[in-house]
């Protein structure tokens, strides 16, 4: 489990979707949920929470890249 997580976090992951354990960890961390709260959430809530987190992270990264380009111009 550690190798996939390290690969995902350093940006070298290329094996498709992340393992469920990484997704669960990220959702729990971001939402402040305990393991019991995560397990009690319906699967579709877990899924759209993960999807929304990815969309937000992508938007934040794009905004940061735009800011970097502006400051170097």
C-alpha positions in Angstrom: 0.0 0.0 0.0 2.9 2.4 0.7 4.3 2.1 -2.8 1.1 3.2 -4.6 0.6 6.0 -2.2 4.2 7.3 -2.6 3.8 7.0 -6.4 0.5 8.9 -6.3 1.8 11.7 -4.1 5.0 12.2 -6.1 3.1 12.3 -9.4 4.5 9.2 -10.9 1.4 7.0 -10.6 0.3 5.7 -14.0 -1.6 2.5 -13.1 -5.1 3.8 -13.5 -7.4 4.9 -10.7 -5.8 5.0 -7.2 -6.5 2.1 -4.9 -9.6 2.3 -2.8 -7.6 2.6 0.4 -5.9 5.8 -0.9 -9.3 7.2 -1.9 -10.8 6.4 1.5 -7.9 8.0 3.3 -8.1 11.2 1.2 -11.9 11.5 1.7 -11.6 10.9 5.4 -8.8 13.4 5.7 -10.5 16.1 3.7 -13.9 15.7 5.3 -12.6 15.1 8.8 -14.5 11.8 8.9 -13.6 8.8 11.1 -13.4 5.3 9.7 -16.9 4.6 11.1 -18.3 7.7 9.5 -16.8 6.8 6.2 -18.2 3.3 6.4 -21.6 4.7 7.3 -21.7 7.0 4.3 -23.5 5.6 1.3 -21.3 4.5 -1.6 -22.6 7.3 -3.9 -21.7 10.0 -1.2 -18.2 8.6 -1.0 -17.9 8.6 -4.8 -19.2 12.1 -5.5 -17.1 13.4 -2.5 -14.0 12.0 -4.1 -15.0 13.3 -7.6 -15.6 16.8 -6.1 -12.3 16.7 -4.3 -10.5 15.9 -7.6 -12.3 18.7 -9.4 -11.4 21.2 -6.7 -7.7 20.1 -6.6 -7.5 20.5 -10.4 -9.0 24.0 -10.3 -6.6 25.0 -7.5 -3.6 23.7 -9.5 -4.7 25.5 -12.6 -5.2 28.7 -10.7 -1.7 28.4 -9.2 -0.2 27.7 -12.6 -1.9 30.9 -14.0 -0.6 32.9 -11.1 2.9 31.5 -11.7 2.8 32.4 -15.4 1.5 35.9 -14.6 4.3 36.6 -12.1 7.0 35.4 -14.4 5.7 37.5 -17.4 
